[in-house]
Amino acid sequence: MKQYTLDWKRYEELARQAVAEGVVLVKNEHKTLPLQSGTKLAVFGRSQFHYYKSGTGSGGMVNVGHVTTPLEALRERTDIHINESLYTTYEEWVKENPFDQGVGWAGEPWSQQEMDVTDELVEQAAQESDVALIMIGRTAGEDRDNTADPGSYLLTDIEHAMIERVTKRFNKTVVVLNVGNIIDMKWANEPSAILYAWQGGMEGGKGLVDVLVGDVSPSGKLTDTIARSIEDYPSTKNFGHADKGIYQEDIYVGYRYFETFAKDDVLYPFGFGLSYTTFKTEVKQTKEVDGILTVDVEVTNTGDCDGKEVVQLYVEKPQGKLGNPLRSLVAFEKTLLLEPSERQTLSFNVHMTDFASYDDSGVTGHESSFVLEAGTYRLYVGTDVRSASLALEVEQQEQRVLETLSENMAPVLPFERMKPIQGEQGIEVVYESTPLRAVDVETRYLEERPETRPFTDDQGIKLSDVYHGKASLDAFLDQLTDEDLATIVRGQGMNSPRVTPGTAAAFGGVSDRLNELEIPAACCADGPSGIRMDIGTKAFALPNGTLLASTFNVDLVEDLFEMTGLEMRKNRVDTLLGPGMNIHRNPLNGRNFEYFSEDPHLTGKMAVAQLNGMHRVGVTGTLKHFSANNQEAHRHDIDSVVSERALREIYLKGFEMAVKEGRASSIMTTYGAVNGIWTAGLYDQNTRILRDEWGFEGIVMTDWWAKVNFREDESANRQNTAAMVRSQNDLYMVVDRPDLNSFEDNTMASLEEGVVTRGELLRSARNICSFILKSPAMERLLGIHDGSVEVLGFEDETNQQDAFELDYQHLENGEHVDLSGIDTSTGNTHVFAISVDQTGTYDITLTARSNAGELAQMPVTLFANNIPGATFTFNGTDGEWVTQTKQVFFLNQHNYLQLYFALSGLEVKDVSFTLADEFSMKNG
């Protein structure tokens, strides 16, 4: 039996290092940082008391025992002296102005009310202190975007006034941005130092303070371009619409746009970040052999403290007939920790094939192909996109076609897209008509349907026989009835009783019948910031995706996610619903904190690193959201209208890298559509590109309660699993009772009508079972590994409560307990006790209502005698009372019960208990 050991202290150390390496120092005048020993520090801003460990929604709902805030970490330092008078002033103000948690899903304010500091308060602090530190906090997250308003993307008037007053009276002022995403920086000329601290998870405060005091020299780099104004981003005018998002900027996203068309609109360029030391980067050797460009770069620490540097390589392609950005990232690497005067040579091997452009119009004579146009290709080397200098030129004498593909996912709605032309003043923007769909996708699909094999009836083959090589997988699957196949393409959840309590879903063995065939239930859990378990079980809260990408350190991220993989094994989680890897198309996307960057190459490399780390210990991640999920507002209705070229070069590229380099085996589609077809039913994406072109052999699942349609001329709905299966999206997530078709999907009806075939269902069943055969779920079934992981240095803080002295309410069969008026705010519990005449299995029905949106997730877990019994996950109900029923077995006559509310937004009415089976025992 395999043995795994999770060293919790090592986990904390790696996360702390990631925070320190991901912090980006964008300004540091007058040697403001690092703080010197003995510094008297005045800390401004209420965020010193309320550090944001992550953004909100499914990617942020990680239960933690404690998050170390920057203020706590600073106060633990004996060489830094906090201004106690100012601290007390804030402490008293915060008591009178408590933190606003908001109500329900996506109901949190993206910023908190700030104290209005007076000139007198600042003056007193300046007389008593050497340096001022201002904390600015922002959150954002699932189901609601940022806005270009004060308190979201912009500073509030009070925040700006605070910065202005403090910087006038302090010679040295540090602004620390505890944010998940870049914000407006028009005020950046005022303070002497600015740090993007991002959202660092439970070790965020420690890692940040390591940088503030100089124990670690900052080495983080921006993963996004910071422009002068939100209006400068070309996607802004087409962002946030309710029905269609026109990707008019095409491939010119982030720095690809600014470096090509609008250099003067940039405040801080992509890849930029300062250090406490200085470096010299020198290209020592370049050569080109058979299309492979080799570049050796020597990095020397020329300063007076230890530090790391990131070397970045960018290509400039010829404009040719297609038009291209002036810069595209093709490689990067971070040095080791270099002492003063120490040097390291980094060697890069870049293939010319990585420079190809996708021709979706046929202008090169090769439609639907990756092409190297003739002309000069220039490779630039530097420490950010703007400073990179020319290192090598390669002349491509003739046009070369690298890969001939076929039209897929093409738009049907006409629109004009951006293209560069050479003008008198340099490269200028023009617009051209975007190529539209030319193939009949339905006819093509019908021609490519898989063959249908006959039902063989029960041959006595179990999935364990397939595992041991005693039977083929196809022979096993041919035993499954049509009803079995319709069941297996349904995931169960949320909080399925078949897997780890509180997790997002089970899939595979989601019925007793499938379990009899020895198909185990595999477990998936949110998400990119750590394991979410809605019953209150504690887990490790990771730094957010933007911070991790800012490290530019793939080895560190891989080591960190090996620890996450071990934690998954500890909690019997087979796949983590992450990494989130959508592109930062626009700074206003509320979910950017989960994602990595505006750049697809960096995004792909970070996803590969996370997968590699988890794969070391036999678990994996689920890439999401596939694809073009770059807006939260109206996310289940939005149609992303985007060219094939932009999809291929920007929005699909990171996923492609994760599949080919990271051996990804699980992918989640989006809520919305791409060019008219909702991605949960998008055959071109889920079969033709993902599987046929990239060689993907894993599972594809929907997002939770996603809509599906067949064609762009019809509406999407949540019951159209036939369209899902036809596209080779294998799993509908999620259904309460998959065996009873409690979501009333159309799989069986469509099978009878011939709309979907048994062959297509067998194909998805094969994908699901192939995944499970390689998963820890199969190991647990066979006893190869029981899921236990030795954990060093961690006290298990699962949700255990003291047995208070309670009055027991005697319940007759079918009676209810009144819950009206109880506190259902986030993290709250309600404890009560009942006595029943008979022990056995009870139907427990909870009545609740909510005004939250229809995709909100508000979990309530019922603990029976300190054991998690069932989790009720409510969505928004438009204010109407609804019920959910779960089953719990009571072995005792007297039962101590607790309701745990993982997220506010619900009003509960009552809970009833009805004996569900004939078996009973009097008095236990």
N, C-alpha and C positions, 0 to 999 in steps of 0.2 A: 504494500500500500504506500502511495506517495506521501511524503511529509513536507509541509510548507511551514515556514516561519516568517512572521511579519514583525520586523523590528520597528516599533512605533516611534522610538526616538530617532531612528534613521529617517523615517517618514517625515517627521517634523523638521529635521535638519535639511532634507532635500527641498521641502516646500519653502522653508526660510531662505535657503540659497536662491531658489527660483524667484522669490519676491525681490531679493536684493539685486539679482541680475536683470530683473524685468523692469525695475524702477527706471524711468527715463528722466535724466537731468537735461532740461532744455535751455536753462539760463543759470549762470553763476558768476555774477560780477562781484568785484571787490573781495574775492575769496570768501564769500559768505559761507559756503560749505566747503569742507565739513565743519561741524561745530567743534570748537576747541575745548579741551579739558578745562573745566571751571566756568564754562559759559553760563550766564544767567539768562534763562530763556523765558520769554513771555509768549504764551500760547493763546491765540485768538481763534474764535469760531466754535460753534456748538458741536461740530463734527469731531472734536477731540473726545467727546463723550459717546458718540454714536458712529463708530467706524462701520462702513459698509463692507462686509466680507465678500459680497457678491451682488449681482443683480437679482431680479425677482422672477417668479414663475417656476416652472419645473426644473430649470437649470440652477435655481438658487435655494431650493427648499431642502437643505441639508441640516439635520439636527446636530448641533454641536454642544459639547459640555461647556466650552469657554472659548471665546475669541479674544486674543490679546490685541488690545487697541494700541495705536502709536503712543498715546498718552501714558498708558500703563507701562509700556516698554521704556519710555523716557524716564518715568519716575523710578524705575528700577536701577537706573544709572546713578552711580555716586559722583560721577564727574560732570553731570549736567544738573543745574539747579533751576527748578521750575518756579516761576513767580507765583507764590502761594496766594497773594492778595488778589491777583487777576483770576487765578483758578477758582477761588472762593466766590468771586462775583459771578462767574459763569455757572458754577455749581448751584447757587441760589436761584439764578434766572431759569435754569433748566428745570428745577423743581416746580416752578410756577408755570413753565411752558413745556410740558412733557412731550416726548417723542410721539409724533402722529403716525401710527401704524396703518392708518387707512382702514377700509373695510373691504374684505374679500379679495378675489383674484384680480390682479392689475389695478387694485384700488389704492395702493400706496402712493403718496405724493413723491415725485421724483426728487424733491429737496425739502428740507425742513425749515421752519421759521428760524431766522437768524436774529441774534441779539444786536440791537443798534448801539454800537459803541460810541461813546461821547469823546470829544476832544480831551476832556479832563481825564477820563479813564486811560486813554492812550498816553497822555502826557505823563501821568503817574507811572504807568508801566515802563515807559521809556527811561525815566529817571532811575528805575530800579533794575533794569535789565539791559543786556548787551545786544541780544538778537530777538527779533519777533518771528514767530512761526504762525502762519494763518492756515487753518484747515478748511478746505471747501469740499463738501460732500455732495454726491449725486448718485442716485440709483436709476434704474430703468429695467425693462424686462418684457416678458412674454405678454402678448395681446395688446400692447399699447406702446406707441412710439414716443420718442422725444419730440418736442416742438421747438421751434425757433423763438422761444419766449424766455423771459426772465424766470429763473428757477428750474429751467430745463437746460437747453443748450446755452442760453445766455446767463450771465450773472444777474442776480437781483440788484436793485438799487442799493439795498442795505449791504450786500456783499461787496459791491464795488466801492461804496463809501468807506467800508472798513479797510479795504486794501489801500485806498487813497489816503485815509487818515494815518494809518500805521506807517506807510512808506514815507510820509512826510516827516515823521518824528523818529524813525529808526534809520540808521545808516545801513543796517543789514536786515532785510526782510525776506523770509522764505515762504512761498506759497506752495502748499502740498495739496495736490488734487486727488482726492479719494473718489475716483470716478471709474465707470466701466468702459468709457468711451471718450474720445476727444470732445472738448467743448470749445466754445468761442474764446479767442485769445486776444481780443482787441486791447485789453488792459495790460498786456505782457510787458510793456515798457516801464511799468511802475515799480514792481518789486525787484530786488537784486538777484533773487534766485527763484526758480520754479521747478518743481518736480511733479511729473505724472507718477503717482503711486499706484494707480489703478485700484483694483479690488483684490486683496491678497489672501482671502480665505482666513483660516483660523491662525495662521502664522504671519499674517500681513503686517501687524504692528512691529513684530520683532525684526522682520526683514527690512522694513522701511527704516527703522532706527539704526540698524547696522550701517546703512548708507548715510544717514544724517550725521552720525558721529564719526564716520570715516573708517570704521572697522572693515567696510567693503567699499571699494571705489565703484561708482556707478558704471555699468556697461550696457544698460538697456538702450534699445534703438526704437524709434517710432515705426509702427507698422502701418501708419496712415499719414497722409499729407495733411498738415494743419494750414488751412488757407485763411486769408484775412476775413472772409465773411462766408456765411452759409450759402449765400447766393452765388459764390464763386464756383461751387461744385456743380458740374453740368447736369447732374442727376436731380438736383433739388426741384426744378420746375416740374418734373414728372414723378415726384415722390409723394406718397400719401393718399393717392386717389382711391376711390371706393371700388372701382370696377376694373380699370385697366391701368397698368404701369408701363408706359412706353419707354423702352431703353434706347432713347435717341442718341445717347452718347456712345453707344456701341462698345467697342473695345477700349475706349478712352476713359478708363476708370482711374480715379486717384492720380498718382504721379504720372501715369501714362498720358493723362490729359494735360496736367500742369506743365510738365517738362516739354511737351510738344507745342502747346498753344499759349500758356499763361504763366510763365515763370514769375512774373512780378506779383502775382496774386498769392504767392506762398510766403507764409511766416516761418514755418519749420518744415523742411523737406522730409520725404520718406527716408527711413533709415538713419535719421539724425539722432544723436545723443551724445552728451558730454561726459567727461571723466574728470577725476581729481588729478590724474596724471596726463601726460602727453605721449603721443605715439608718432613714429615715423613709419610710413608704409612705402615700400620701394619694390617695384617690379624688377625681379632679378633675371627672369628668363621667360621667353615666350616662344612657342613654336606651333606649327600646324602640320599634322601628319594624318593623311587619309581622313580628313574631316574632323579630327579630334584636336581641339585647341588646348594646349598645355600652358598654364601660367603659374609661375612660382612667385610668391609675394613674401617678402621679408618684413616682419613687423618688429620694431624696436621700441621698447619703453624708454622714452627720452626724458621722463619726468622724475619725480622724487618719491613716488609711492607705488605699491603693487597695483596692477590693474589688468583688465582684459579688453581686447578690442575686437571688433567685427569687421571683416573684410567682405566687401560686396562686389559682385561682377554684374555688369549690365551690358546688354547688346543694343546697338543701333543698327536697325535693318535698313536696306535701301527702300526708298518710297515705292519704286516700281509702279505697277498698275494697281496694286491693292491698297497702298498707303499703309503706314505703320507708325507707331509711337517712336519717339526719339530715344526712349530708354525702356528696357524691359529687364527685370531681374532674372538672371539665369543661374546664379550660384552665390552661396555665402558660407562663411565659416568663422567661428569664434576661436580666438587663441586660448591657450592655457593661461593661468595666472602668471604674469610676467613681472619679475622684480625690476627695479630701476637698472637700466643698461642691458637688461636681458632681451634676447631676440628669439624669434621663432619664424620658421619658413613654412608657409601654407602653400600646398600644391593643389591646383585646380585642373581638372580635366573636363572640358565642356565640349559636347558633341554639336557639330553644326546642325544636326537634325533637330536640336532643341530650338533652333532659330526659325523654324518653318512657320508660315502663315497659312490660315485656312481660307481657301477660295470658295465662297458660297454662291458666287455669281457666274463663274466661268470666264471672267475677264482675262485670266491667264491662259485660257484654252483648256483648263482642267478643272471643271466644276466638281465640287464636293471632294476636294483633295487638299492635302497639306503640301505646300509648294515652297521651295527655296527659289525666290526670284533672282535673276542675274543682278549683279552689282556688288558694291563694297559693304561688307559687314564689319562693324567696328566694335571692339570689346573694351569696355571702360572698367577701371578698377578704383575703388575708393572706400570710404567709410560711411557714405550716404549717397543718395542718388545725385545730389547736386555737386558734391565735391569729386565724384569719380572722374578720373582723367583717362585719356586714351592710352591703351596698352598694346593693342594689336589690331591690325587690319587684315582682312582676308578677302580676296577677290573671288567672287563666284562668277565664272566666265559664262556659264550657260544656265538657263533655268532648269531646275531639277524637281521632279515630282517624287516626293518621299512616300506618300501613302494615298492611294485612291480609295475613297469610301463611297458613301451614298447619301442622298438627301435624307435628313432626319430632323424632326422637331422644328421644321421651318415655319415662319409666321404666315398667317393668312390675312392679317389686317395690314393694309398698306401704310407705311410711314417712312419718313426721311431720316437717315442716319448720318452721323458725323463722319467726315473724311478730311484728311489734310491735303493741301496743295501748296506748292512752292510759290510764294508771292514776293513782291518787291521788298517787304519788310521781314521776310522769313516765312516760316510755315504758317498758313492761315487755315481757318475752318471753312469748309463748304459742306453741303449736304447732298446725298445721293439717295435714290430710291433703293429701299432694302429688297433683296430678292425674296420672292414669296413662294409658298408651297407649290410644287409642280407635279407631285405624285399623288395618286389616289391611295391614301394610306389604308383604307378599309380593304380594298382589293388586294393590296400587297400583303396585308396581314392574313387574309384568308388563304392566300397561297402558301403561307409559311406556318400554318397551324401544325402542331405535332400530331403524329399518328395516335390513334386510340387503341390501346390493348384491351382484350376482353377481361372481364371479371372472372376469377378462377375459383371463387369461394374459399373457405378456410382450408389451408393446406398445413396448418399447424406450425407455420413459420413465425417466429418472434423477431423483434428488432435485434435482440441479443444474438440471435443466430447470424444475422447479417454482420454484426460487429465481429463475431468470431470466425467469419469467413465460411460458414456452413451453408449459406444461401445468398442469392443475389438480392440487392435492394429492390429491383424491379419485381422479382418473384414475391417478395414480401408485400409490396404495395399492391400488387394485383389481387391480393386477398381482401383489400379494403372495399367495403360497400360504397355506393354513392353517398350515403348518409355519412359514413366515416370521412370521406374526402371533403364533403361540405363542412364537416366539423373541424377538421384539422387546419383549414385555412382561416379559422377564427382564433384570434388571441383572446385570452380571458383576463379580465381586470376591470377597473384597476383593483389592486390589492387582492389578487386571486388567493384562495385558501390552499392552492396546490403548490405554492412556492413561498419564498421568504415573506413573512408578514410585512405589509406596508409598501411593497415594491410595485412597480408600474404594471407588470403583466406577466402572465404565463403563456407559453405557446408550445405546440407539439402535442403532448399528452394531456389534453384539456378535457377529457371525458373518461369515465370509468371504462368504457369499451376500448378506448385507445390505450389506456393504462394496461388493460389485460393483454394487449399485443406487445407489452413492454416498451411502449413509447413513453419516456419520462417527460414531465413538464419542465421545460427550460425557463429560466427566470431572467427578466430584463428589468433594469432599474435606471431611473434618471440619476445623474446626468453629467454634463460637462464640468460641473463644480464639485462633484463628489456624489456619493450614494445617497439617494433620497429614500427614506423609509417612513411612511406616513404614520406609523404607530408611535413615533417618538424615539425610535432607536437611534443612538448617536453614531455619527460617522465622521470621517475626516473631510473638512471643507477645504477644497483646493483653491489655489489662485485662479483667477478668471482667464479665459482664453486669450484675451488681448494681452494680459500681462505675460503669460507663458510665451506667446509669440515674440514679445518684446525682448526676451532673453536672447533670441537668435541662437540658442544653445540646444541643439537637438539631442545631444548626449544626456544633458541634464534632464530634459523633459522625458526622455526614454526611461531613465533611472527612476524618476518620480512616479511614472505610470506603471512601473513594475510593482511599486508599493501599492498603488491603487488596485492593481490586479490581485495582489495578495489579500487586500481588504475585501475585494469582491469574492474571492474564494472563501474567506472567513464567513461572509454573509450568504453564501450559496447563490451568488449572482453570476449568471453565465455571460451576459453581455451588458455593458454599460451603454446607455443611450447617449452617446457622444463618441468622438468629438463632434461638436458643432462646427461646421466649416463653410458656412456661407460667407460670401464676400461683403466687406464693408463698402457697399456701393455708395451709401450716403451716411453721413454722421448722425442722422436723425433716427436711424433704425434702433428701436428700443432694445433689441436683443444682440446688439453688437458685442456686448460684454462676453457672451458665450463664444463668439467667433474670433478669428485670429487677425485678419488683415484685409486691406484693400487689394493685396497682391495674391494671385493664385499660386505662384511658386512657393512662397513662404507658407501659405495655407496648407498646401500639399505636404511639405516637409514636416510641419508640425503634426499633422494628422498621422503621417507615417511613424513619427517618433512615439506618439501615444500608443498606436497599435503595436509597435514593436515591443514596447514595455509591457503591455498586457499579455502579449503572445508569449513572452518568456515564461509565464506561469500558467498558460493554458486557457486563459479567458480572452475576451475580445471586446471591441467597441462597435457601436452601430453608428455609421456615418450619417449625419443629417445636416440639412434637410435637402433632399435631392429632387429638384434643383431650383435655383433662382428664387430662393426664399429670402428676400432682402427687404421686407417690409412687414411690420406686425399689424398695423391697422388694416382691417378688412382682410386678414390673411386667409380666411377660408373662402373668400369670394374673388380675390384679386387674380387677374389674368396678366401674367408678365409677358409683354409683347417684345420679343428680343430676337435678333438675327441669329442664324446658325453660326456665324463666325464668332460673335460675342459669346455664345454658349460654349463653343469648342475651345476658345482661347482664354476665357475668363471664368465662366460660371461652372463649367464641367471639369476644368483642368485639375483642380485640387482633388476632386473625387477620383479622376483617372489615375493620378499619382498614388493615391491611397490604395486603389485596387491593384495596380501593377507593382508598386514598390512595397506597399505595406501589407499585401495579402489580405485585404479586407474581406470579411465574409458576411457582413450584415449591414444593410443600408435602410434608411427610413426616407420615404418620399414626403412631400409637402402637403399642406392644406390646400394650396391654390393651384392655379393652372399655368402652363406655359404654352403660349400661342393657342389658346382656346380649349386645350384638353387638360383636365385636372391630372396632376402627375401620378396619382394613385392608379390611374388607368392609362398611362401614357406608354403605349407599346414601343414607340420609337426610342424612348429613353430607357425603359426598364428591360427591354429585350435586345433591340437591335444595337444600341450603343453599349450599354452596360455589359451585356453577356456576349453578344456576337462579336463585337469589336474589341472590348477590353479583356474578355475571358473570365469575367466574374462568375463564380460558381456557388455563391452563397444565397442568403435569403434577403428578400425585400419586404419591408413592412410599411403599412400606412402610418401616418401620424394618428393620434388618438381621435377617433370619431371623424375621420376625414370624409370628404365627399368624393364621388367618382362619377365620371361620364364616359361614354363611348366616343363621341364626336364633338367638335367645337360648336355644332349647331343645336346642341341639346343641353339642358340644364343638368347640373350634377346633384347627386343626393347620396345619403349615407347608407342606403340599402343596396346599392348597385355593385355588389361583390362580383357579379359576372364580368363586368368591365375590368375590375381589378385583376381577376384570375387570368383573363385573356391577355392582359399586358405583361404578365409574369411578375406582378406584385403579389407575393405569396400569402401575406398575412393581413387580415383586417384587424386593426387594433382599435378598440377592444370591445368584447361582448361579455355580459355577466354570465350567461349560461350557454356556452357554445353548442352543447349537445341538443338543446331545446330551441336553438335559433331564436333566442330571446330578443335579438335586434331586428328580426323579421327581414333578413336579407333575401336576395332573389337568386341565390346560387342554385337551389334545387329546382325552382320553377324554370330557370334559364337552361338548366341541364335537360329537362324534359322537353323544352321547346327547341333545343339544338343551338341556342345562342352561345352557350359555352359547352365544351365537350369533356367527356371523361378523361381524354388524353391531356387536356389542359390542367385539369384538377390533379391528375397523376404527376404532371410536371412540377406543380407547386409542392405537392406532398413529398416528392423526391428532394426538392431543394431543402424543405424543412427537416426531413429526416436525415439528410446528409449533414446538415449543420449539427443536429443533435448528436449524431454518431461521433462527432469530433469534440463534443462539448463536455464540460465537467458534469452536466446532468446525466450523461450516459455512464460516466465513471461512478457516480453516486449510486445509480441503479444497480450496477454490477459489483459494487463493493470494492472497486479499484481505489477509490478515494471517497471518504465519507463526508467531505466538506469541512472537516475540522482543520484549523490552522492555529499553530502555536503563536500566540501574540506576546511579544516581550515589551514591557514598559508601558502598558496601557491598562487602565482600570475600566472594565466594562460598565458603561453608564446607560444601560437600557432603561426603558421607562418603568421603573419599579416604584411603587408607592407604599407608604406605611399603612398598616391596617388600623385605621382610626376606629374609635368606639362609635359605632353607628347604630341607629335604630333600623331594624329590618322591617320592610313593608311586605306583609303577606299578600301574595297574588294568587287569585283564582285563575284557572286557565283562560287566556284571552284578555286578561285585565291589562291596563296600561299604567305607566308612571308619568305624571305630569312634569314636563320639562320647561314650561313657558317661563320666560324671564331669566333663564340662566345665562351666564357669561360665556359666549362662544368665540371670544377673541382669540387671535393666534397664540397657540401654545397653552391655552387654558384647559383645565380639566374639571369635570363635574363628577363627584363621587356619591354613590348611593348603594343601598343594600336591599336585597329582596329575599324572600323565602318562598319556595314552591313546594307543593304537595308531592309532586312526582319528579324524579330525575329522568333525564333523557334529552333528546334533541328538540330544541325549541326554534320556531320561527320568530325572529325578533324583527319587528317592524318599527322603523324610525320615521317620523313625520317631520318634514322641514320645508323651508322655502327660502328663496334668495332672489335678489334683484340683479345679481351679477350676470355677465354675458353667458351665452350658451356653451362656450368652450371652457368656462372657468372650472377649476377642479378644487373642491372643498372637502377634504377627507375628514371623517369622524371615525375614530377607532374605539371599539368597545373592548375593554379588558374585563375578563371574568376571573376573579381571584388571582390578579396579577399576571394572567396569561392572556396575550392578545387573542381575541375570539373572532372578530369580524371587523372589517373596515367598510364603511358606507362612503362612497365618493359621489357627492352631489354636483351636478352642473347648475348653471343658472336656471331658474324656473319661472321667470317673468312675474315673480311675486306670488305665484300660486302654490298652495300646499301640495306636496307630492310625498310619496312613501317609497322606501326601499326596504326589502326584506332579506335578511341573512339568517343562516342557521348556526346555532351554537349548542354544544352539548354541555349540560349541567350534570356533573357527577354528584354534586352536593345539594342538600336541601337548602342550606343558607349560602348565599352568594354575594360576594363583595364586588361591585361593578364600578367601572370608571369609564367615562367618555373623554377622549382626548381629541381636541380640535386643532388640527395641523394648520388651518388657515381660516381666518375670520370671513365673514360674509354670509353666514347661515343664521337663520332664526329657527330654532327647533320647538316643536309643539309637545310631542310625547313619544314614548316608546312602549310597545306592547309585546307580550310574551305568550305564544300559543304553542302548546305541545304538538310536535310534528310527527312523532312516530308512536307505535303501539307499545314499544318496549319502555318499561318504567320500573323503578324500585322505590317502594315507600321508604321515606326517611333516609335515603341514601343507602 
